[in-house]
């Protein structure tokens, strides 16, 4: 029952990603509209990436892995600004926040889980 509810929530977010393949930081749960369109790998979005990959590892559902790699590819394309990652507008890719935040610290571990040791 809980797995089903969690998957529905994740698929709902997935369906609302931008044309760039990014999700925002906050969404109105009643309307389904994004209320904060900043996207990044840290604050308010970190768990999205983490749960996509860990859901695949936990449940063995290949749909989660496909979704993870599509989201990961979008993050690498639009959020990676060496030497680290930035927050951008989910629709335009325009820079909105070029600052490291502590919740981004999980990213190298996620890359290891995803098999990308070189970037980790």
SULZIHU-V982729 format. One record per helix or strand of 3 or more residues. SS is the DSSP state (h for helix, s for strand). FROM is the first residue (numbers start at 1). TO is the last residue. Records with the same first field share a line. If there is no record, write none. Layout:
SS = FROM-TO / FROM-TO
//
This chain:
h = 2-15 / 46-59 / 62-78 / 102-113
s = 34-36 / 87-89 / 95-97
//
